[in-house]
Amino acid sequence: MSDLRARPLDVCMSDSMPFAQRWTCRTTWPLADVLNDEYFLNMRQTLRAGDMIRICRFDRIDSNEKDARLLETCEVIIAKSSPTATAVELAVVGQIVILGDGPVKGGYEVRRGQAGKFKLMEGENIIQEYGSKAEADAALTKRMAA
């Protein structure tokens, strides 16, 4: 039994047919962890047998960032689902495509933040925000040297 669930805001319909609809789901979890019959349980009201979902694993939460990277992808078909189901049965269609490894755990990097600021990050954790890229790069260099 897994406690991982797809967040409804990370699943969107990409083809609105009256049947056999196509969906896309983004995640940062390894696909090996999400390919189970309970991951889409909170979507059971919406999903129907025959629907297809493309699951994409990215290296960060915001896949719209300029330097976001796709790490893994696969397609699944819903074999069985209902509003009262205790599981949403999946079948993997084709193969899982692995495109790269995730960020190095504990690795530091500088990312663009909001309002023109830059963030010093350790994985997905924000260490500190800076007013300029030069300040953030200097802090990154200092951390890497330590």
C-alpha positions in Angstrom: 0.0 0.0 0.0 1.4 3.4 -1.0 0.5 6.8 0.5 1.6 8.6 -2.7 -1.3 10.2 -4.6 -1.5 12.2 -7.8 -2.3 15.9 -7.0 -5.4 16.9 -9.0 -3.6 20.1 -10.2 -0.9 17.9 -11.7 -3.3 15.9 -13.8 -5.0 17.6 -16.8 -7.0 16.4 -19.7 -5.2 16.7 -23.0 -7.9 15.3 -25.3 -11.5 15.7 -24.4 -13.2 12.8 -26.2 -16.6 11.5 -25.0 -14.8 8.2 -24.2 -11.2 7.0 -24.1 -9.9 10.4 -22.9 -6.3 11.3 -22.8 -4.7 12.8 -19.7 -1.2 14.0 -18.7 0.2 13.8 -15.2 3.4 15.5 -14.0 5.4 14.3 -11.0 8.8 14.5 -9.3 8.5 11.0 -7.9 10.2 8.1 -9.6 7.8 6.2 -11.9 8.5 3.0 -10.1 6.9 4.6 -7.0 3.8 5.9 -8.8 2.9 3.0 -11.1 0.5 1.3 -8.7 -3.3 1.0 -8.4 -3.6 3.6 -5.6 -1.7 6.6 -7.1 -4.7 7.9 -9.0 -7.2 6.9 -6.3 -8.2 10.6 -5.7 -9.0 10.9 -9.4 -11.3 7.9 -9.5 -14.4 10.1 -9.9 -13.0 11.4 -13.2 -11.1 8.5 -14.7 -12.9 5.8 -16.6 -11.8 2.5 -18.1 -10.1 3.0 -21.4 -8.6 6.5 -20.5 -4.9 6.9 -21.2 -2.5 8.9 -19.0 1.0 10.0 -20.0 3.0 10.3 -16.8 6.0 12.6 -16.9 8.6 12.8 -14.2 10.5 16.1 -14.0 13.6 17.1 -12.0 11.7 19.8 -10.2 8.2 20.7 -9.0 7.6 23.5 -11.6 8.0 21.8 -15.0 7.5 25.2 -16.7 10.9 26.5 -15.5 13.2 27.3 -18.4 15.8 24.7 -17.5 13.4 21.9 -16.2 14.3 18.5 -17.4 12.2 15.5 -18.2 13.6 12.4 -16.5 11.1 9.6 -17.2 7.9 9.1 -19.1 5.4 6.3 -19.8 1.8 5.8 -20.8 -0.8 3.8 -18.8 -4.3 2.8 -19.6 -7.1 2.7 -17.0 -8.3 -0.9 -16.8 -10.9 -0.3 -14.1 -12.2 2.7 -12.1 -15.4 3.8 -10.5 -16.4 6.5 -8.0 -16.5 4.0 -5.1 -13.4 2.0 -6.2 -10.7 1.2 -3.7 -8.1 1.1 -6.5 -7.7 2.4 -10.0 -6.3 -0.5 -12.0 -3.5 0.5 -14.4 -1.8 -1.2 -17.3 1.5 0.1 -18.7 1.3 0.6 -22.5 4.7 0.2 -24.1 7.8 0.8 -22.1 9.0 3.3 -19.4 11.4 5.7 -21.1 14.2 6.8 -18.9 15.9 10.0 -20.1 18.2 10.9 -17.2 18.9 10.9 -13.5 17.4 13.4 -11.1 19.3 16.2 -9.4 22.1 15.1 -7.2 20.7 14.9 -3.7 22.4 17.6 -1.7 23.7 19.3 -4.8 23.6 23.1 -4.9 22.3 25.2 -7.8 21.1 28.7 -8.5 17.6 29.1 -9.9 15.6 32.2 -10.9 13.0 33.1 -8.3 10.1 35.5 -8.3 10.3 39.3 -8.6 13.8 39.2 -10.2 15.4 37.4 -7.3 17.6 34.3 -7.4 17.4 31.3 -5.1 20.3 29.2 -3.9 18.8 25.6 -3.8 19.9 22.3 -2.3 17.8 19.8 -4.3 14.2 21.2 -4.0 15.0 23.1 -0.8 15.6 26.9 -0.8 18.7 27.8 1.2 18.5 31.6 0.6 17.2 34.2 -1.8 19.4 36.9 -3.3 18.7 40.2 -5.1 21.1 39.4 -8.0 22.5 36.4 -9.9 26.0 37.5 -9.0 25.3 37.4 -5.2 23.7 33.9 -5.6 26.6 32.7 -7.7 29.1 34.0 -5.1 27.1 32.1 -2.3 27.1 29.0 -4.5 30.9 29.2 -5.0 31.4 29.7 -1.2 29.2 26.6 -0.4 30.9 24.5 -3.0 34.4 25.4 -1.6 33.3 24.5 2.0 
